[in-house]
Amino acid sequence: MAKCRQVSKYTLALKKLPLFFEKYIVKRDKIIIANRGEIAIRIMKACRQLGLDYVVVYTEEDKHSGHVKAAVVEKGKDAAFKICNYRDPNEIFSVADHCGATAVHPGYGFFSEDFRFARRATGRNRPITFIGPRWEVIRDLGSKINTKRIAKSLKIPVIPGSDEPIYSEIEAEALAEELFQNQREAGIRRPSILVKASAGGGGMGIEEVTHLDVFRQIYRRIQNYAKRQFGDEGVLIEQCMKDYHHLEVQLLCSRHGEVVHFGTRNCTIQSTGRQKRVEVAPGFDPEHVAYPFDAAKVLNEIVDYSVRLAKEVKYDNVGTWEWIVTRDGSPYLLEVNTRIQVENEISACISRISKQKPPVNLIKEQIRTALGEKLRYSQKHISFEGTSIELRIVAEDVKRGFAPWCGTITRFEFPQEPWLRVYTHVPQDEPYEIPTEYDPNLALAIVWGEDTEEAKIRAKDFLTRTHIQGHDSLGQPIVTNLAYLREKVDEVLRFL
């Protein structure tokens, strides 16, 4: 495994230095960034701050993407390598060998939760470090069913349903009938269940069933999807929880047994396809919203449960523990995402290590721990300040079920403020044709405020002052979700 080598004779005293001195530590590792768009740009920034070399990859469709241009401007044309497919591991490893990369950062999506890719990276004749948890951890927590089984053994609350992979249609239908009956007996007027690909994630491979007579049809569809996408047709069946908030706990662990958390966040506002659109940290704010339960107690509970599970599996990198909390304050573990999340920065934005500014950079911390470094701080050194909101700007028609929009962007302008960070791969100095091969995500905006009310005011101010123009192949104007995001800002953290 590639180690993080420091050449300064003074680095033995690093523990005594403020964290921002890290950027002056020269390191020899070289990262291949196996992703695209804004996450590639954020990884490049983290590498720059750590003094690490990097290269990026891109496809023909992405040749005008901002991550490619930024890499070439900073490091020259040899910093960007054209490939045919982001999902081809042979191409990624070929580029890694050619440029002498010692580690691979998968970002999110693509290979980020692929334990086979992580295992191959570290087991090759020329091994390279996978920037993420050990492949065994990715494998074990990548299965919702296995995660549920481990959680139950630790007395961590989970959603009622199966805790073993179901491959039999008859067995699946019997469990579905039992779950429907239990909900009716509990007085739930419109009972329903979820059928999930057990190896899925990110809201993919999930369908709701409201009547038993259509269960088999949906079960077969999900089973076929799971086999096609994940090579495992195992299915998870569980009660569909209604009227809840989707919360997450952000953890960071090292290969030295260290475990810390960076608080909670709320990701309840999602598209019809369960894709997040507005997120806020912390997960609840009892000073701003009145809850019918002890919100602070619930937040502490889900943090404690998450840390307990992380220690049980010896987790060793960045990870997200996803929860749902019902209106009565009951928490249920949903799944564990063994990767950096799109919304990681709202947790980072409110977090301080030893009260230092700027806030923590979780991607930078992810890289450091993957390369074998210790955290150099514990939970007592972490404090929280303010509220942060993330807005996902997407070219989509929310009135047509969040249908993606394709075309050319001719103007993309947004304000510059000290309380705002915008990550985008869309160029501001030339037209940009949105690739039809990928989701039409345009930018992430991270807003910070001293409290929730100020963060909401600033988020709406940002959206009002952001201008996007463009047209499709028929000359029709661009369609985005800017108005939808502005409308939803007032709903954050509330049970409606």
C-alpha positions in Angstrom: 0.0 0.0 0.0 1.3 3.5 -0.9 2.2 5.5 2.2 2.1 9.2 2.7 5.8 10.2 2.8 6.8 13.6 4.2 10.2 14.9 3.3 10.6 17.8 5.8 12.7 16.9 8.9 10.4 19.1 10.9 7.3 17.0 10.3 7.7 15.0 13.4 6.4 18.1 15.2 3.3 18.2 13.0 0.9 17.4 15.9 1.8 20.7 17.4 1.1 22.7 14.3 -2.3 24.1 13.3 -4.0 22.1 10.6 -3.7 24.8 8.0 0.1 24.3 7.9 -0.6 21.0 6.1 -0.5 22.7 2.7 3.2 23.4 3.3 4.0 19.7 3.8 5.5 18.2 0.6 4.2 14.7 -0.2 5.1 12.4 -3.0 1.8 10.6 -3.5 0.0 11.1 -6.8 -3.8 10.8 -7.0 -5.8 9.8 -10.1 -9.2 11.3 -9.9 -11.6 8.7 -11.3 -14.6 11.0 -11.6 -15.9 14.1 -13.3 -17.6 17.5 -12.8 -17.7 19.3 -9.5 -16.5 16.5 -7.3 -13.4 16.2 -9.4 -12.8 19.9 -8.9 -13.3 19.5 -5.1 -10.8 16.7 -5.0 -8.3 18.7 -7.0 -8.6 21.5 -4.5 -8.0 19.1 -1.6 -4.9 17.6 -3.3 -3.6 21.1 -3.9 -4.0 22.0 -0.2 -2.2 18.8 0.8 0.6 19.3 -1.6 -0.3 16.2 -3.6 0.1 15.7 -7.3 -3.0 14.6 -9.3 -4.3 13.7 -12.8 -7.8 13.7 -14.0 -9.7 11.6 -16.6 -12.4 12.7 -19.0 -14.5 11.3 -21.9 -15.2 12.8 -25.3 -18.5 14.2 -24.0 -16.7 15.9 -21.1 -13.8 17.5 -23.0 -15.2 21.0 -22.3 -15.9 20.3 -18.6 -14.5 22.7 -16.1 -12.6 19.9 -14.3 -10.5 19.2 -17.4 -9.8 22.9 -18.1 -8.8 23.6 -14.5 -6.4 20.6 -14.5 -4.7 21.6 -17.7 -4.4 25.3 -16.7 -2.8 24.4 -13.4 -0.6 21.4 -14.4 -0.4 21.3 -18.2 -1.9 19.0 -20.8 -0.3 15.9 -19.2 -2.6 16.3 -16.2 -5.7 15.2 -18.2 -6.2 11.9 -19.9 -9.0 11.0 -22.3 -10.8 7.7 -21.7 -13.8 6.1 -23.3 -15.8 5.3 -20.2 -15.6 6.4 -16.5 -17.0 3.0 -15.6 -14.2 1.0 -17.2 -11.7 -0.1 -14.5 -9.1 -1.2 -17.1 -8.9 2.3 -18.4 -8.6 3.9 -15.0 -5.8 1.5 -13.9 -4.0 1.9 -17.3 -3.9 5.7 -16.8 -2.8 5.2 -13.2 0.1 3.0 -14.3 1.1 5.4 -17.2 1.3 8.5 -15.0 2.7 6.7 -11.9 -0.3 7.3 -9.7 -0.1 5.9 -6.2 -3.7 6.3 -5.2 -7.1 6.5 -6.8 -10.0 8.8 -5.6 -13.3 7.5 -6.9 -15.4 10.5 -5.8 -19.0 9.5 -5.5 -20.9 7.2 -7.9 -19.0 5.1 -10.4 -16.5 3.0 -8.4 -16.9 4.7 -5.0 -18.8 1.8 -3.5 -17.6 -1.0 -5.7 -15.6 -3.3 -3.4 -14.3 -5.3 -6.3 -12.7 -2.2 -7.7 -11.2 -1.3 -4.3 -10.0 -4.9 -3.9 -8.4 -4.9 -7.3 -6.7 -1.5 -6.7 -4.9 -2.8 -3.6 -4.3 -6.3 -4.9 -2.6 -5.5 -8.3 1.0 -6.3 -9.1 1.5 -2.5 -8.8 -1.0 -1.8 -6.0 -2.4 1.7 -5.5 -4.3 3.1 -2.5 -8.1 3.3 -2.8 -9.3 6.5 -1.2 -12.1 5.1 0.8 -12.7 2.3 3.4 -11.1 -1.1 3.1 -12.8 -3.2 0.4 -14.0 -5.6 3.1 -15.9 -2.8 4.8 -17.4 -1.6 1.5 -18.6 -5.2 0.8 -20.1 -5.8 4.2 -21.9 -2.5 4.5 -22.8 -2.3 0.8 -25.6 -4.8 1.5 -28.5 -3.2 3.2 -29.5 -6.5 4.6 -26.1 -7.2 6.1 -26.0 -3.7 7.6 -29.4 -4.3 9.1 -28.3 -7.6 10.6 -25.2 -6.0 12.2 -27.3 -3.1 13.5 -29.9 -5.4 15.1 -27.1 -7.3 16.9 -26.1 -4.0 18.4 -29.7 -3.1 19.4 -29.7 -0.3 16.9 -33.3 0.4 15.6 -34.0 -0.6 12.0 -37.0 -0.5 9.8 -39.3 -3.6 10.2 -38.8 -6.0 7.4 -36.4 -8.7 6.0 -32.9 -9.1 7.4 -31.8 -11.8 5.0 -31.5 -11.6 1.2 -34.8 -12.8 -0.4 -34.6 -14.7 -3.6 -37.9 -16.6 -3.5 -40.9 -14.8 -4.8 -43.2 -16.9 -2.6 -41.2 -16.1 0.5 -41.2 -12.4 -0.5 -44.9 -12.2 -1.0 -45.5 -13.9 2.4 -43.4 -11.3 4.2 -45.1 -8.5 2.2 -48.5 -9.7 3.3 -47.3 -9.8 7.0 -46.0 -6.3 6.8 -49.3 -5.0 5.3 -51.3 -6.8 8.1 -49.0 -5.3 10.8 -49.6 -1.8 9.5 -53.4 -2.3 9.4 -53.4 -3.5 13.0 -51.3 -0.5 14.0 -54.0 1.8 12.6 -52.2 2.9 9.5 -54.9 3.8 6.9 -52.7 3.6 3.8 -50.2 0.8 4.5 -47.4 0.3 2.0 -44.0 -1.4 1.7 -40.8 -0.8 -0.2 -39.1 -3.3 -2.4 -35.3 -2.6 -2.6 -32.3 -4.0 -4.3 -30.3 -5.1 -1.3 -27.0 -4.1 -3.0 -28.3 -0.7 -4.2 -27.8 2.8 -2.9 -28.5 6.5 -3.5 -32.2 6.0 -3.9 -31.8 3.6 -6.9 -33.5 0.3 -7.2 -36.4 1.1 -4.9 -40.2 0.9 -5.5 -43.2 1.4 -3.3 -46.0 -1.2 -3.2 -49.4 0.0 -2.0 -51.5 -3.1 -2.8 -50.5 -6.8 -2.5 -52.0 -7.7 -5.8 -49.3 -5.8 -7.7 -46.4 -7.0 -5.5 -45.2 -9.8 -7.7 -44.9 -7.6 -10.7 -42.8 -5.0 -8.8 -40.7 -7.6 -7.1 -39.7 -9.2 -10.4 -38.8 -5.8 -11.8 -36.6 -4.9 -8.9 -35.0 -8.4 -8.8 -34.1 -8.0 -12.5 -32.8 -4.5 -12.0 -30.6 -5.7 -9.0 -29.1 -8.6 -11.0 -28.4 -6.3 -14.0 -26.9 -3.4 -12.0 -25.2 -5.1 -9.1 -24.8 -8.8 -10.1 -26.9 -9.8 -7.1 -30.7 -10.3 -7.3 -31.1 -10.2 -3.5 -34.1 -8.1 -2.5 -35.0 -6.3 0.7 -38.6 -5.9 1.7 -39.5 -3.5 4.5 -42.3 -1.3 5.8 -42.6 2.1 4.0 -42.3 4.8 6.6 -44.4 7.9 6.1 -44.2 11.4 7.5 -40.5 11.3 8.4 -37.3 13.3 8.0 -34.2 11.9 6.3 -31.2 12.5 8.5 -27.5 11.7 8.1 -24.6 11.4 10.4 -21.2 12.3 9.0 -18.3 10.1 10.4 -14.6 10.2 9.8 -12.5 7.2 10.9 -8.8 6.4 10.5 -6.9 3.2 10.1 -5.6 3.7 13.6 -9.0 3.0 15.2 -9.9 6.7 15.6 -13.6 7.6 15.2 -15.1 11.1 15.2 -18.3 12.6 13.9 -19.1 16.0 12.2 -22.7 16.2 13.3 -25.9 15.6 11.5 -27.6 17.0 8.4 -31.2 16.9 7.0 -31.8 15.6 3.5 -35.6 15.4 3.4 -36.3 17.6 0.4 -35.9 15.2 -2.6 -37.1 14.7 -6.1 -39.7 12.1 -7.0 -36.8 9.8 -7.8 -35.5 10.1 -4.2 -32.6 12.3 -5.4 -31.7 15.0 -2.8 -32.2 18.6 -3.8 -31.9 20.8 -0.6 -29.9 19.7 2.4 -29.2 21.5 5.7 -26.8 21.0 8.7 -27.5 20.4 11.5 -30.3 17.8 11.1 -32.7 19.5 13.4 -32.8 23.0 14.9 -35.1 23.1 18.0 -34.2 26.8 18.4 -35.8 27.6 15.0 -38.5 24.9 14.7 -40.8 23.4 17.3 -40.8 19.6 17.2 -43.2 17.2 18.9 -40.2 15.3 20.4 -36.9 16.1 22.1 -34.9 16.9 18.9 -31.6 17.3 20.7 -32.0 13.8 22.3 -32.8 12.2 19.0 -29.8 13.8 17.3 -27.5 12.5 20.1 -29.1 9.0 19.8 -28.4 8.6 16.1 -24.9 9.9 16.5 -24.2 7.4 19.3 -25.7 4.6 17.3 -23.7 5.5 14.2 -20.4 5.6 16.1 -21.2 2.3 17.8 -21.7 0.6 14.4 -18.6 2.2 12.9 -16.5 0.8 15.8 -18.0 -2.6 15.4 -17.0 -3.0 11.8 -13.7 -1.1 12.3 -14.6 1.6 9.8 -11.6 3.5 8.5 -12.5 6.4 6.3 -15.3 8.9 5.6 -18.8 7.5 5.8 -22.4 8.5 6.1 -25.0 6.8 8.3 -28.4 7.4 6.9 -31.5 7.6 9.2 -35.2 8.3 9.1 -36.9 10.0 12.0 -40.7 9.8 12.2 -42.9 12.5 13.5 -43.0 11.0 17.0 -39.2 11.1 17.1 -38.5 7.4 16.5 -35.2 6.9 14.6 -34.5 4.0 12.2 -31.2 3.2 10.5 -31.6 3.2 6.8 -28.2 2.3 5.3 -24.5 3.2 5.4 -22.9 5.0 2.4 -19.2 4.0 2.3 -18.0 7.1 0.3 -17.8 10.8 0.4 -21.3 12.3 -0.2 -22.3 15.1 -2.4 -23.6 17.0 0.6 -20.5 16.4 2.8 -19.6 20.1 2.7 -22.5 21.4 4.7 -21.3 19.2 7.6 -17.8 20.5 7.0 -19.1 24.1 6.8 -20.4 24.1 10.3 -17.5 22.2 11.8 -14.4 23.6 13.5 -11.4 21.7 14.7 -10.0 23.4 17.7 -12.1 26.4 16.7 -9.9 27.1 13.7 -11.1 28.8 10.6 -11.6 28.0 7.7 -13.9 25.1 8.5 -12.7 21.5 8.1 -12.3 20.1 4.6 -13.7 16.5 4.7 -12.3 15.5 1.3 -8.9 16.5 2.5 -9.4 14.5 5.7 -10.6 11.6 3.6 -7.4 11.6 1.6 -5.2 11.9 4.6 -6.7 9.0 6.5 -6.7 6.8 3.3 -3.0 7.4 3.0 -2.5 6.2 6.5 -2.3 9.3 8.6 -3.8 9.7 12.0 -6.5 12.3 12.6 -4.4 14.3 15.1 -7.5 15.4 16.9 -10.4 13.8 18.8 -14.1 14.5 19.3 -13.5 17.0 22.1 -11.6 19.2 19.6 -14.6 19.4 17.2 -17.2 22.2 17.7 -20.1 23.4 15.6 -21.1 26.9 14.4 -24.1 28.1 12.5 -26.3 26.5 9.9 -25.3 25.5 6.3 -27.6 24.8 3.4 -26.7 23.0 0.1 -28.7 23.7 -3.1 -28.3 21.3 -6.0 -28.8 23.3 -9.2 -30.1 20.9 -12.0 -31.3 21.4 -15.5 -34.6 19.7 -15.0 -38.4 20.3 -15.3 -39.9 19.8 -11.8 -43.4 20.1 -13.3 -42.8 17.0 -15.4 -41.5 14.7 -12.7 -38.0 16.3 -12.6 -37.4 15.3 -16.3 -33.9 16.2 -17.4 -33.4 19.1 -19.8 -30.8 18.9 -22.5 -29.3 21.7 -24.5 -26.7 24.5 -24.4 -26.0 26.9 -21.6 -25.0 30.4 -22.9 -25.0 32.3 -19.6 -24.3 31.1 -16.1 -23.7 33.8 -13.5 -23.9 33.7 -9.7 -22.9 36.1 -6.9 -19.6 36.0 -5.0 -20.0 36.2 -1.2 -17.9 35.3 1.7 -20.7 33.1 3.1 -21.0 31.2 -0.2 -19.2 28.5 -2.1 -20.2 27.3 -5.5 -18.8 24.2 -7.2 -19.5 23.8 -10.9 -18.0 22.3 -13.9 -20.0 24.6 -16.2 -17.6 27.2 -17.8 -18.6 30.8 -17.3 -16.6 32.1 -20.3 -18.0 30.0 -23.2 -21.2 28.1 -24.1 -21.5 24.7 -22.6 -23.5 21.8 -24.1 -24.9 19.5 -21.4 -23.8 15.9 -22.1 -26.8 13.7 -22.5 -24.8 10.7 -21.1 -24.9 12.1 -17.5 -27.2 13.7 -15.1 -27.8 17.4 -15.9 -26.3 18.6 -12.6 -25.0 22.1 -13.1 -23.7 23.3 -9.7 -23.7 22.9 -5.9 -24.1 26.0 -3.8 -23.1 25.8 -0.1 -24.5 28.7 2.0 -23.5 29.4 5.6 -25.3 31.5 8.2 -24.8 32.3 11.9 -28.2 30.6 12.4 -30.9 28.9 10.4 -32.9 32.0 9.6 -29.8 33.8 8.2 -28.8 30.8 6.2 -32.3 30.6 4.6 -32.3 34.3 3.8 -28.8 34.0 2.2 -29.9 30.9 0.2 -32.9 32.7 -1.3 -30.7 35.7 -2.0 -28.2 33.5 -3.9 -31.0 31.9 -5.9 -32.5 35.3 -6.8 -29.1 36.6 -8.0 -28.2 33.5 -10.0 -28.9 33.7 -13.8 -28.8 30.8 -16.2 -29.7 31.1 -19.9 -29.6 28.6 -22.7 -31.7 26.8 -25.3 -32.4 23.3 -26.6 -32.1 22.1 -30.2 -35.5 23.6 -31.0 -34.5 27.0 -29.6 -36.7 26.6 -26.5 -35.3 28.3 -23.4 -33.5 26.4 -20.7 -35.5 24.8 -17.8 -33.9 24.6 -14.4 -34.9 24.0 -10.8 -34.0 27.4 -9.5 -37.5 28.4 -8.7 -38.3 25.1 -7.0 -35.2 25.4 -4.8 -36.2 28.9 -3.7 -39.7 27.6 -2.8 -38.3 24.7 -0.8 -35.8 26.7 1.3 -38.6 27.8 3.6 -39.5 24.1 4.3 -36.1 22.9 5.5 -36.1 21.2 8.9 -39.9 21.3 9.3 -42.4 18.5 9.5 -45.2 19.7 7.1 
